[in-house]
């Protein structure tokens, strides 16, 4: 059997209530030349059992892996990468939804634009009550953008496998948890790769509208660290160094203020 065009890498953890919808959205893609490499990261609910059911039903399309203990997304995605055979690597999360034309449009873009090695898209945020925001990023980020924000949405991304291999995949370190994608983009740009963000929202990210509650001080310090790495590795002018302090400053704001700012950021692009 020939290698698939796309390898989808998917680390899942305790998402038994949403995994079926996520997997169905992949299986309903209009572009079907892909394999799914799915790794359960030590879940304690029914996530692995649900994944096993899909593996049994789609044995030629799904590779199922399991970590006996939780290892984090960095290590889990690297484990998936080692099994990947596709020319392109796509991401997916276990509580989100890929719209039907996502793969088709991303493959078309990479085929038409060999100068880019990575393509992502805008993504709609939703919860049980419906859509409530959109995250749309700059089409062609430059190196200065890397210290201001993560320049690509991670979950909807698709990249050439060669770019992943060249930079050694995701870096595994405690200080890179929850910012593993941001660091990956930095490594790619340092190595000369480039990416593009499509304006069309091809992906839906499940959000609980209380993202502020997940931004603990450990996560904020990790974000500070990756911003500093962007400043250092991309050799940015010293005038951009204050941007590294943004997560620390936001962490000092009252929670009500941060929630308000987060809500307005999502709503203004609808």
ROMAR-305984 format. One record per atom (N, C-alpha, C): atom name; residue in one letter; residue number from 0; z, x, y. Coordinates in steps of 0.1 Angstrom, whole numbers. Atoms other than C-alpha are relative to their C-alpha. Example, Ala and Ser with C-alpha at 12.3 -4.5 7.8 and 13.67 -1.06 7.14 Angstrom:
N  A  0  0  9  -12 .
CA  A  0  78  123  -45 .
C  A  0  0  9  12 .
N  S  1  0  -9  -11 .
CA  S  1  71  137  -11 .
C  S  1  8  -8  11 .
//
This chain:
N  X  0  0  8  -12 .
CA  X  0  0  0  0 .
C  X  0  0  9  12 .
N  X  1  1  -8  -12 .
CA  X  1  -10  14  34 .
C  X  1  13  -2  9 .
N  X  2  -11  1  -9 .
CA  X  2  17  21  60 .
C  X  2  -2  -11  10 .
N  X  3  2  10  -10 .
CA  X  3  24  -7  84 .
C  X  3  -2  6  14 .
N  X  4  2  -5  -14 .
CA  X  4  15  -4  121 .
C  X  4  13  1  7 .
N  X  5  -13  0  -7 .
CA  X  5  50  -12  132 .
C  X  5  12  1  -10 .
N  X  6  -12  1  7 .
CA  X  6  84  -4  118 .
C  X  6  11  -5  10 .
N  X  7  -10  6  -8 .
CA  X  7  111  -26  132 .
C  X  7  14  5  -5 .
N  X  8  -14  -5  4 .
CA  X  8  146  -10  132 .
C  X  8  10  -9  6 .
N  X  9  -9  10  -4 .
CA  X  9  175  -33  134 .
C  X  9  14  2  -7 .
N  X  10  -14  -1  5 .
CA  X  10  212  -26  131 .
C  X  10  8  -13  3 .
N  X  11  -7  13  -2 .
CA  X  11  234  -57  126 .
C  X  11  14  2  -4 .
N  X  12  -14  0  3 .
CA  X  12  271  -62  127 .
C  X  12  7  -13  4 .
N  X  13  -8  13  -2 .
CA  X  13  291  -94  123 .
C  X  13  -8  -10  8 .
N  X  14  8  10  -7 .
CA  X  14  263  -117  134 .
C  X  14  -6  -11  -9 .
N  X  15  5  9  10 .
CA  X  15  261  -142  106 .
C  X  15  -4  -14  6 .
N  X  16  4  13  -6 .
CA  X  16  258  -172  130 .
C  X  16  -13  1  7 .
N  X  17  13  -1  -7 .
CA  X  17  227  -158  147 .
C  X  17  -11  7  -7 .
N  X  18  10  -8  7 .
CA  X  18  209  -136  122 .
C  X  18  -12  -7  -5 .
N  X  19  12  7  5 .
CA  X  19  187  -162  107 .
C  X  19  -10  -3  11 .
N  X  20  9  3  -11 .
CA  X  20  173  -172  140 .
C  X  20  -8  13  5 .
N  X  21  7  -13  -4 .
CA  X  21  166  -135  149 .
C  X  21  -10  4  -10 .
N  X  22  10  -4  10 .
CA  X  22  149  -128  116 .
C  X  22  -12  -10  -1 .
N  X  23  12  10  0 .
CA  X  23  128  -160  117 .
C  X  23  -9  3  12 .
N  X  24  8  -3  -11 .
CA  X  24  116  -149  151 .
C  X  24  -10  11  -3 .
N  X  25  9  -11  4 .
CA  X  25  102  -117  136 .
C  X  25  -10  -5  -10 .
N  X  26  9  5  10 .
CA  X  26  87  -135  106 .
C  X  26  -10  -9  6 .
N  X  27  9  9  -7 .
CA  X  27  70  -159  130 .
C  X  27  -9  7  10 .
N  X  28  9  -7  -10 .
CA  X  28  52  -132  150 .
C  X  28  -15  -2  -4 .
N  X  29  14  2  3 .
CA  X  29  15  -137  154 .
C  X  29  -6  13  -5 .
N  X  30  4  -13  5 .
CA  X  30  11  -100  146 .
C  X  30  9  4  -11 .
N  X  31  -8  -1  12 .
CA  X  31  22  -94  111 .
C  X  31  0  14  -7 .
N  X  32  1  -14  6 .
CA  X  32  14  -57  103 .
C  X  32  13  8  3 .
N  X  33  -12  -7  -3 .
CA  X  33  50  -46  103 .
C  X  33  10  -1  -12 .
N  X  34  -11  0  9 .
CA  X  34  80  -37  81 .
C  X  34  13  -1  8 .
N  X  35  -13  1  -6 .
CA  X  35  116  -45  89 .
C  X  35  10  8  -7 .
N  X  36  -10  -8  6 .
CA  X  36  142  -19  83 .
C  X  36  13  -5  6 .
N  X  37  -12  7  -5 .
CA  X  37  175  -37  85 .
C  X  37  13  7  -6 .
N  X  38  -12  -7  5 .
CA  X  38  209  -20  82 .
C  X  38  12  -7  5 .
N  X  39  -13  7  -3 .
CA  X  39  242  -38  81 .
C  X  39  11  11  2 .
N  X  40  -9  -10  -4 .
CA  X  40  268  -17  99 .
C  X  40  15  -3  -3 .
N  X  41  -14  2  4 .
CA  X  41  299  -25  79 .
C  X  41  6  -14  4 .
N  X  42  -5  13  -4 .
CA  X  42  301  -62  87 .
C  X  42  10  -6  -10 .
N  X  43  -11  6  8 .
CA  X  43  331  -82  75 .
C  X  43  -2  -15  -1 .
N  X  44  3  15  2 .
CA  X  44  315  -117  77 .
C  X  44  -11  -1  -10 .
N  X  45  11  2  10 .
CA  X  45  284  -130  59 .
C  X  45  -13  6  4 .
N  X  46  12  -6  -5 .
CA  X  46  259  -109  77 .
C  X  46  -8  6  -11 .
N  X  47  7  -7  11 .
CA  X  47  250  -88  47 .
C  X  47  -6  -9  -10 .
N  X  48  4  10  9 .
CA  X  48  247  -118  24 .
C  X  48  -13  -7  5 .
N  X  49  12  7  -6 .
CA  X  49  222  -135  48 .
C  X  49  -11  10  0 .
N  X  50  11  -10  1 .
CA  X  50  202  -102  51 .
C  X  50  -5  1  -14 .
N  X  51  5  -1  14 .
CA  X  51  201  -100  13 .
C  X  51  -9  -11  -4 .
N  X  52  8  12  3 .
CA  X  52  187  -135  11 .
C  X  52  -14  2  5 .
N  X  53  13  -2  -6 .
CA  X  53  159  -126  34 .
C  X  53  -7  12  -7 .
N  X  54  6  -11  7 .
CA  X  54  153  -93  16 .
C  X  54  -6  -5  -14 .
N  X  55  4  5  13 .
CA  X  55  150  -112  -17 .
C  X  55  -13  -9  2 .
N  X  56  11  8  -3 .
CA  X  56  125  -136  -1 .
C  X  56  -12  7  5 .
N  X  57  11  -8  -6 .
CA  X  57  104  -109  16 .
C  X  57  1  14  -4 .
N  X  58  -3  -13  6 .
CA  X  58  109  -80  -7 .
C  X  58  -10  11  5 .
N  X  59  10  -10  -4 .
CA  X  59  76  -62  4 .
C  X  59  1  3  15 .
N  X  60  0  -1  -15 .
CA  X  60  84  -66  41 .
C  X  60  13  6  5 .
N  X  61  -13  -3  -5 .
CA  X  61  121  -59  44 .
C  X  61  6  11  -9 .
N  X  62  -9  -11  6 .
CA  X  62  141  -27  36 .
C  X  62  14  -3  5 .
N  X  63  -14  3  -3 .
CA  X  63  178  -34  35 .
C  X  63  9  11  -3 .
N  X  64  -9  -11  1 .
CA  X  64  204  -7  41 .
C  X  64  14  -5  3 .
N  X  65  -14  4  -3 .
CA  X  65  242  -9  43 .
C  X  65  9  12  2 .
N  X  66  -10  -9  -3 .
CA  X  66  269  12  59 .
C  X  66  13  -6  -6 .
N  X  67  -13  6  5 .
CA  X  67  302  8  40 .
C  X  67  10  -1  10 .
N  X  68  -9  1  -11 .
CA  X  68  321  15  72 .
C  X  68  -9  0  13 .
N  X  69  7  1  -13 .
CA  X  69  311  8  108 .
C  X  69  -2  14  6 .
N  X  70  4  -13  -5 .
CA  X  70  292  38  122 .
C  X  70  -4  0  15 .
N  X  71  5  1  -14 .
CA  X  71  280  25  156 .
C  X  71  -15  -1  0 .
N  X  72  14  3  -1 .
CA  X  72  245  16  167 .
C  X  72  -8  13  0 .
N  X  73  7  -13  0 .
CA  X  73  234  52  173 .
C  X  73  -4  5  -14 .
N  X  74  2  -6  14 .
CA  X  74  239  64  137 .
C  X  74  -8  -10  -8 .
N  X  75  7  10  8 .
CA  X  75  227  31  123 .
C  X  75  -15  -1  2 .
N  X  76  14  0  -3 .
CA  X  76  194  31  141 .
C  X  76  -7  13  -6 .
N  X  77  5  -13  6 .
CA  X  77  189  68  130 .
C  X  77  -3  -2  -15 .
N  X  78  2  2  15 .
CA  X  78  194  57  94 .
C  X  78  -12  -8  -3 .
N  X  79  12  8  1 .
CA  X  79  167  31  99 .
C  X  79  -13  8  3 .
N  X  80  11  -8  -3 .
CA  X  80  144  56  115 .
C  X  80  -5  9  -11 .
N  X  81  4  -9  11 .
CA  X  81  145  79  85 .
C  X  81  -9  -7  -10 .
N  X  82  8  8  10 .
CA  X  82  129  51  64 .
C  X  82  -13  -5  6 .
N  X  83  11  6  -7 .
CA  X  83  103  41  90 .
C  X  83  -13  7  -3 .
N  X  84  13  -5  3 .
CA  X  84  66  46  82 .
C  X  84  -10  -4  10 .
N  X  85  10  5  -9 .
CA  X  85  49  28  110 .
C  X  85  -4  10  11 .
N  X  86  5  -8  -11 .
CA  X  86  29  43  138 .
C  X  86  9  -3  13 .
N  X  87  -9  4  -12 .
CA  X  87  51  24  163 .
C  X  87  14  -5  -6 .
N  X  88  -13  4  3 .
CA  X  88  88  18  163 .
C  X  88  4  -11  9 .
N  X  89  -4  11  -9 .
CA  X  89  101  -16  176 .
C  X  89  15  -2  -3 .
N  X  90  -14  4  2 .
CA  X  90  137  -27  182 .
C  X  90  2  -15  -1 .
N  X  91  -4  14  1 .
CA  X  91  154  -59  175 .
C  X  91  15  -1  -2 .
N  X  92  -14  2  2 .
CA  X  92  190  -72  177 .
C  X  92  3  -12  -8 .
N  X  93  -3  11  9 .
CA  X  93  207  -96  153 .
C  X  93  4  -13  6 .
N  X  94  -4  13  -7 .
CA  X  94  216  -122  179 .
C  X  94  -10  -4  10 .
N  X  95  10  3  -10 .
CA  X  95  184  -123  199 .
C  X  95  -12  -6  -6 .
N  X  96  12  6  4 .
CA  X  96  149  -138  197 .
C  X  96  -12  7  5 .
N  X  97  13  -5  -4 .
CA  X  97  115  -122  198 .
C  X  97  -10  -11  1 .
N  X  98  9  10  -1 .
CA  X  98  89  -145  212 .
C  X  98  -13  3  -8 .
N  X  99  11  -1  10 .
CA  X  99  58  -151  189 .
C  X  99  -10  11  3 .
N  X  100  11  -9  -3 .
CA  X  100  33  -129  208 .
C  X  100  5  14  4 .
N  X  101  -6  -13  -5 .
CA  X  101  57  -100  215 .
C  X  101  -7  12  -7 .
N  X  102  6  -12  6 .
CA  X  102  43  -75  189 .
C  X  102  -15  1  3 .
N  X  103  14  0  -3 .
CA  X  103  7  -85  195 .
C  X  103  -3  6  14 .
N  X  104  2  -5  -14 .
CA  X  104  10  -78  233 .
C  X  104  4  14  2 .
N  X  105  -4  -14  -1 .
CA  X  105  29  -46  229 .
C  X  105  -9  10  -7 .
N  X  106  10  -8  7 .
CA  X  106  5  -32  203 .
C  X  106  -13  1  9 .
N  X  107  12  -1  -8 .
CA  X  107  -24  -41  225 .
C  X  107  2  9  12 .
N  X  108  -3  -9  -12 .
CA  X  108  -8  -23  255 .
C  X  108  -1  14  -4 .
N  X  109  0  -14  4 .
CA  X  109  -2  9  236 .
C  X  109  -13  5  -5 .
N  X  110  14  -4  4 .
CA  X  110  -37  9  221 .
C  X  110  -9  2  12 .
N  X  111  8  -1  -12 .
CA  X  111  -52  4  255 .
C  X  111  4  11  9 .
N  X  112  -5  -9  -10 .
CA  X  112  -30  28  273 .
C  X  112  7  12  -7 .
N  X  113  -6  -11  8 .
CA  X  113  -26  61  253 .
C  X  113  8  9  9 .
N  X  114  -8  -8  -9 .
CA  X  114  -10  77  284 .
C  X  114  15  -4  0 .
N  X  115  -14  4  1 .
CA  X  115  22  57  277 .
C  X  115  4  1  -15 .
N  X  116  -5  -1  14 .
CA  X  116  44  63  247 .
C  X  116  10  -11  -3 .
N  X  117  -11  10  1 .
CA  X  117  69  35  253 .
C  X  117  -4  -13  8 .
N  X  118  2  13  -8 .
CA  X  118  65  -2  263 .
C  X  118  12  -9  -3 .
N  X  119  -10  10  2 .
CA  X  119  92  -27  269 .
C  X  119  -4  -12  8 .
N  X  120  4  12  -8 .
CA  X  120  93  -61  286 .
C  X  120  12  -6  7 .
N  X  121  -11  8  -5 .
CA  X  121  114  -84  307 .
C  X  121  6  -8  -11 .
N  X  122  -7  8  11 .
CA  X  122  139  -104  287 .
C  X  122  8  -11  7 .
N  X  123  -8  11  -5 .
CA  X  123  154  -138  293 .
C  X  123  14  0  -6 .
N  X  124  -13  1  6 .
CA  X  124  191  -143  289 .
C  X  124  3  -15  -3 .
N  X  125  -3  14  4 .
CA  X  125  204  -174  271 .
C  X  125  13  -1  -7 .
N  X  126  -12  3  8 .
CA  X  126  234  -190  255 .
C  X  126  -2  -14  -6 .
N  X  127  1  13  7 .
CA  X  127  241  -223  237 .
C  X  127  -4  -11  9 .
N  X  128  4  10  -10 .
CA  X  128  234  -242  269 .
C  X  128  -15  2  5 .
N  X  129  14  -2  -4 .
CA  X  129  199  -227  275 .
C  X  129  -1  13  7 .
N  X  130  3  -13  -8 .
CA  X  130  183  -199  296 .
C  X  130  7  -1  13 .
N  X  131  -7  0  -13 .
CA  X  131  202  -188  326 .
C  X  131  -3  13  9 .
N  X  132  3  -12  -8 .
CA  X  132  187  -155  338 .
C  X  132  -12  8  -6 .
N  X  133  10  -9  5 .
CA  X  133  161  -128  334 .
C  X  133  2  14  5 .
N  X  134  -1  -14  -4 .
CA  X  134  162  -90  334 .
C  X  134  -14  6  0 .
N  X  135  13  -6  -2 .
CA  X  135  130  -76  348 .
C  X  135  1  13  7 .
N  X  136  -2  -13  -6 .
CA  X  136  127  -39  355 .
C  X  136  -13  5  6 .
N  X  137  12  -6  -7 .
CA  X  137  103  -17  375 .
C  X  137  -11  4  -11 .
N  X  138  11  -2  10 .
CA  X  138  69  -14  358 .
C  X  138  -1  15  -4 .
N  X  139  1  -14  3 .
CA  X  139  67  24  360 .
C  X  139  11  8  6 .
N  X  140  -12  -7  -5 .
CA  X  140  101  40  364 .
C  X  140  -4  15  3 .
N  X  141  1  -15  -2 .
CA  X  141  102  75  380 .
C  X  141  13  6  -3 .
N  X  142  -13  -7  4 .
CA  X  142  129  101  373 .
C  X  142  12  -4  8 .
N  X  143  -11  4  -8 .
CA  X  143  150  90  402 .
C  X  143  7  -13  -4 .
N  X  144  -5  13  5 .
CA  X  144  154  55  387 .
C  X  144  10  2  -11 .
N  X  145  -9  -2  12 .
CA  X  145  172  70  357 .
C  X  145  14  2  4 .
N  X  146  -14  -1  -4 .
CA  X  146  203  77  377 .
C  X  146  6  -13  6 .
N  X  147  -4  13  -6 .
CA  X  147  204  42  392 .
C  X  147  2  -11  -11 .
N  X  148  -2  10  11 .
CA  X  148  200  21  360 .
C  X  148  -8  5  -12 .
N  X  149  8  -3  12 .
CA  X  149  187  22  325 .
C  X  149  -14  -6  2 .
N  X  150  14  4  -5 .
CA  X  150  149  20  332 .
C  X  150  -8  -9  -10 .
N  X  151  7  9  10 .
CA  X  151  139  1  300 .
C  X  151  10  -9  -7 .
N  X  152  -8  9  9 .
CA  X  152  153  -29  282 .
C  X  152  -1  5  -14 .
N  X  153  0  -7  13 .
CA  X  153  163  -15  248 .
C  X  153  -5  -9  -11 .
N  X  154  3  9  11 .
CA  X  154  161  -45  225 .
C  X  154  -15  -4  -1 .
N  X  155  15  4  1 .
CA  X  155  124  -55  234 .
C  X  155  -9  12  -1 .
N  X  156  9  -12  -1 .
CA  X  156  111  -19  233 .
C  X  156  -8  2  -12 .
N  X  157  8  -5  11 .
CA  X  157  83  -5  212 .
C  X  157  -5  14  5 .
N  X  158  4  -13  -4 .
CA  X  158  75  32  212 .
C  X  158  -8  7  -12 .
N  X  159  7  -8  11 .
CA  X  159  52  56  193 .
C  X  159  10  8  -8 .
N  X  160  -9  -7  9 .
CA  X  160  70  70  163 .
C  X  160  1  15  3 .
N  X  161  1  -14  -3 .
CA  X  161  59  105  173 .
C  X  161  10  3  11 .
N  X  162  -9  -3  -11 .
CA  X  162  80  102  205 .
C  X  162  14  0  -5 .
N  X  163  -13  0  6 .
CA  X  163  111  92  186 .
C  X  163  3  13  -8 .
N  X  164  -2  -12  9 .
CA  X  164  106  121  161 .
C  X  164  2  12  9 .
N  X  165  0  -12  -9 .
CA  X  165  100  146  189 .
C  X  165  13  2  6 .
N  X  166  -13  -1  -7 .
CA  X  166  133  139  206 .
C  X  166  12  -1  -10 .
N  X  167  -11  1  10 .
CA  X  167  153  136  173 .
C  X  167  7  -13  -1 .
N  X  168  -6  13  0 .
CA  X  168  160  99  176 .
C  X  168  11  -1  9 .
N  X  169  -11  2  -8 .
CA  X  169  192  87  190 .
C  X  169  11  11  -1 .
N  X  170  -11  -9  1 .
CA  X  170  220  111  199 .
C  X  170  13  -7  -4 .
N  X  171  -12  7  5 .
CA  X  171  252  103  181 .
C  X  171  12  8  5 .
N  X  172  -11  -5  -7 .
CA  X  172  283  109  202 .
C  X  172  9  -11  5 .
N  X  173  -9  10  -5 .
CA  X  173  314  89  212 .
C  X  173  -4  -3  15 .
N  X  174  2  2  -15 .
CA  X  174  304  94  249 .
C  X  174  -14  -7  3 .
N  X  175  13  7  -2 .
CA  X  175  270  78  243 .
C  X  175  0  -14  -6 .
N  X  176  0  14  5 .
CA  X  176  281  45  227 .
C  X  176  -2  -10  11 .
N  X  177  4  11  -10 .
CA  X  177  266  15  245 .
C  X  177  -10  5  10 .
N  X  178  11  -6  -9 .
CA  X  178  243  39  265 .
C  X  178  -9  9  -8 .
N  X  179  8  -8  9 .
CA  X  179  225  54  235 .
C  X  179  -15  -2  4 .
N  X  180  14  2  -4 .
CA  X  180  192  39  247 .
C  X  180  -3  7  13 .
N  X  181  2  -7  -13 .
CA  X  181  196  52  283 .
C  X  181  -2  15  -3 .
N  X  182  1  -14  3 .
CA  X  182  201  87  269 .
C  X  182  -13  3  -7 .
N  X  183  12  -2  7 .
CA  X  183  171  83  246 .
C  X  183  -12  0  10 .
N  X  184  10  -1  -10 .
CA  X  184  149  75  276 .
C  X  184  0  13  8 .
N  X  185  -1  -13  -7 .
CA  X  185  162  106  294 .
C  X  185  -7  11  -9 .
N  X  186  6  -10  9 .
CA  X  186  153  127  264 .
C  X  186  -15  -1  -1 .
N  X  187  15  2  1 .
CA  X  187  118  112  262 .
C  X  187  -7  5  13 .
N  X  188  6  -4  -13 .
CA  X  188  111  118  299 .
C  X  188  1  16  2 .
N  X  189  -1  -15  -1 .
CA  X  189  124  154  297 .
C  X  189  -11  7  -9 .
N  X  190  10  -5  9 .
CA  X  190  100  159  268 .
C  X  190  -15  -3  5 .
N  X  191  14  3  -5 .
CA  X  191  70  146  289 .
C  X  191  -5  -14  -4 .
N  X  192  4  13  3 .
CA  X  192  68  111  275 .
C  X  192  2  -10  11 .
N  X  193  -1  10  -11 .
CA  X  193  63  80  297 .
C  X  193  0  -14  -5 .
N  X  194  0  14  4 .
CA  X  194  69  43  295 .
C  X  194  -4  -10  11 .
N  X  195  4  11  -9 .
CA  X  195  60  10  310 .
C  X  195  7  -13  -3 .
N  X  196  -6  13  2 .
CA  X  196  77  -23  315 .
C  X  196  -9  -12  3 .
N  X  197  8  12  -2 .
CA  X  197  57  -55  311 .
C  X  197  8  -11  8 .
N  X  198  -7  10  -8 .
CA  X  198  66  -83  336 .
C  X  198  3  -12  -9 .
N  X  199  -2  12  8 .
CA  X  199  63  -110  310 .
C  X  199  12  1  -9 .
N  X  200  -12  0  8 .
CA  X  200  95  -119  292 .
C  X  200  -4  -3  -15 .
N  X  201  4  2  14 .
CA  X  201  86  -114  255 .
C  X  201  12  -1  -9 .
N  X  202  -12  -1  8 .
CA  X  202  122  -114  243 .
C  X  202  11  -8  7 .
N  X  203  -12  7  -6 .
CA  X  203  154  -135  247 .
C  X  203  12  6  -5 .
N  X  204  -13  -7  3 .
CA  X  204  188  -118  248 .
C  X  204  11  -10  1 .
N  X  205  -11  9  0 .
CA  X  205  218  -139  238 .
C  X  205  11  7  9 .
N  X  206  -10  -6  -9 .
CA  X  206  245  -134  265 .
C  X  206  11  -11  1 .
N  X  207  -11  10  -1 .
CA  X  207  279  -151  268 .
C  X  207  4  -3  14 .
N  X  208  -2  2  -14 .
CA  X  208  278  -151  306 .
C  X  208  13  6  5 .
N  X  209  -12  -7  -4 .
CA  X  209  310  -130  306 .
C  X  209  -1  14  -4 .
N  X  210  2  -14  3 .
CA  X  210  295  -96  302 .
C  X  210  10  9  6 .
N  X  211  -10  -9  -7 .
CA  X  211  321  -82  326 .
C  X  211  12  3  -9 .
N  X  212  -11  -2  9 .
CA  X  212  347  -87  299 .
C  X  212  -2  11  -10 .
N  X  213  3  -10  9 .
CA  X  213  329  -62  277 .
C  X  213  0  14  6 .
N  X  214  1  -12  -7 .
CA  X  214  328  -35  303 .
C  X  214  13  7  2 .
N  X  215  -13  -6  -1 .
CA  X  215  360  -17  295 .
C  X  215  -2  14  6 .
N  X  216  1  -13  -7 .
CA  X  216  369  17  310 .
C  X  216  -7  11  -9 .
N  X  217  8  -9  8 .
CA  X  217  355  36  280 .
C  X  217  -15  -1  2 .
N  X  218  15  2  -3 .
CA  X  218  321  20  285 .
C  X  218  -4  5  13 .
N  X  219  4  -4  -14 .
CA  X  219  322  27  322 .
C  X  219  0  15  1 .
N  X  220  1  -15  0 .
CA  X  220  330  64  316 .
C  X  220  -12  5  -7 .
N  X  221  12  -4  7 .
CA  X  221  302  66  291 .
C  X  221  -12  -2  9 .
N  X  222  11  2  -9 .
CA  X  222  279  51  317 .
C  X  222  -1  11  11 .
N  X  223  -1  -12  -10 .
CA  X  223  291  77  343 .
C  X  223  -6  12  -6 .
N  X  224  5  -12  7 .
CA  X  224  284  104  317 .
C  X  224  -15  0  -1 .
N  X  225  15  0  2 .
CA  X  225  248  93  310 .
C  X  225  -7  1  13 .
N  X  226  6  -2  -13 .
CA  X  226  241  90  347 .
C  X  226  0  15  4 .
N  X  227  -1  -15  -4 .
CA  X  227  253  126  352 .
C  X  227  -10  8  -8 .
N  X  228  10  -7  8 .
CA  X  228  231  137  323 .
C  X  228  -14  -2  6 .
N  X  229  13  3  -6 .
CA  X  229  201  120  340 .
C  X  229  -1  9  12 .
N  X  230  0  -9  -11 .
CA  X  230  210  139  372 .
C  X  230  -3  14  -3 .
N  X  231  1  -14  4 .
CA  X  231  213  172  354 .
C  X  231  -13  3  -7 .
N  X  232  12  -4  9 .
CA  X  232  185  171  328 .
C  X  232  -13  -3  7 .
N  X  233  12  3  -7 .
CA  X  233  159  155  351 .
C  X  233  -1  8  13 .
N  X  234  0  -9  -12 .
CA  X  234  168  180  379 .
C  X  234  -2  -8  13 .
N  X  235  1  9  -11 .
CA  X  235  173  153  405 .
C  X  235  7  7  13 .
N  X  236  -6  -5  -13 .
CA  X  236  181  162  442 .
C  X  236  15  -4  1 .
N  X  237  -14  2  0 .
CA  X  237  218  165  449 .
C  X  237  4  -13  8 .
N  X  238  -3  12  -7 .
CA  X  238  216  135  473 .
C  X  238  2  -13  -9 .
N  X  239  -1  11  9 .
CA  X  239  214  112  442 .
C  X  239  13  1  -8 .
N  X  240  -12  -2  8 .
CA  X  240  246  125  427 .
C  X  240  11  -12  2 .
N  X  241  -10  11  -1 .
CA  X  241  268  97  442 .
C  X  241  -3  -12  -9 .
N  X  242  3  11  9 .
CA  X  242  249  72  420 .
C  X  242  8  0  -13 .
N  X  243  -8  -2  13 .
CA  X  243  269  86  390 .
C  X  243  13  -8  1 .
N  X  244  -13  7  -2 .
CA  X  244  300  69  405 .
C  X  244  0  -15  0 .
N  X  245  1  14  -1 .
CA  X  245  287  34  405 .
C  X  245  8  -8  -11 .
N  X  246  -7  7  10 .
CA  X  246  302  23  372 .
C  X  246  15  1  2 .
N  X  247  -14  -1  -3 .
CA  X  247  336  36  383 .
C  X  247  4  -9  12 .
N  X  248  -3  9  -11 .
CA  X  248  334  17  416 .
C  X  248  0  -14  -4 .
N  X  249  0  14  5 .
CA  X  249  324  -15  399 .
C  X  249  12  -3  -8 .
N  X  250  -12  2  8 .
CA  X  250  353  -11  375 .
C  X  250  13  -2  8 .
N  X  251  -12  2  -9 .
CA  X  251  377  -11  405 .
C  X  251  -1  -14  7 .
N  X  252  1  13  -6 .
CA  X  252  364  -45  417 .
C  X  252  8  -10  -7 .
N  X  253  -6  12  7 .
CA  X  253  383  -77  410 .
C  X  253  -10  -6  -10 .
N  X  254  9  6  10 .
CA  X  254  369  -93  378 .
C  X  254  -8  -11  5 .
N  X  255  8  11  -5 .
CA  X  255  359  -124  397 .
C  X  255  -12  4  8 .
N  X  256  11  -5  -8 .
CA  X  256  338  -104  421 .
C  X  256  -11  6  -8 .
N  X  257  10  -6  9 .
CA  X  257  321  -85  393 .
C  X  257  -8  -11  -7 .
N  X  258  7  11  6 .
CA  X  258  313  -117  375 .
C  X  258  -10  -7  9 .
N  X  259  9  6  -9 .
CA  X  259  298  -132  406 .
C  X  259  -12  9  3 .
N  X  260  11  -9  -2 .
CA  X  260  276  -101  412 .
C  X  260  -9  0  -12 .
N  X  261  8  0  12 .
CA  X  261  265  -101  376 .
C  X  261  -9  -13  -1 .
N  X  262  7  13  1 .
CA  X  262  256  -138  377 .
C  X  262  -12  -1  10 .
N  X  263  10  0  -11 .
CA  X  263  236  -134  410 .
C  X  263  -12  9  -4 .
N  X  264  11  -10  4 .
CA  X  264  217  -104  396 .
C  X  264  -10  -7  -10 .
N  X  265  9  6  10 .
CA  X  265  204  -125  367 .
C  X  265  -7  -12  5 .
N  X  266  6  12  -5 .
CA  X  266  197  -157  386 .
C  X  266  -11  3  10 .
N  X  267  9  -2  -10 .
CA  X  267  178  -142  414 .
C  X  267  -15  3  -4 .
N  X  268  14  -3  5 .
CA  X  268  148  -133  392 .
C  X  268  -6  -12  -8 .
N  X  269  6  11  7 .
CA  X  269  144  -167  376 .
C  X  269  -11  -7  8 .
//
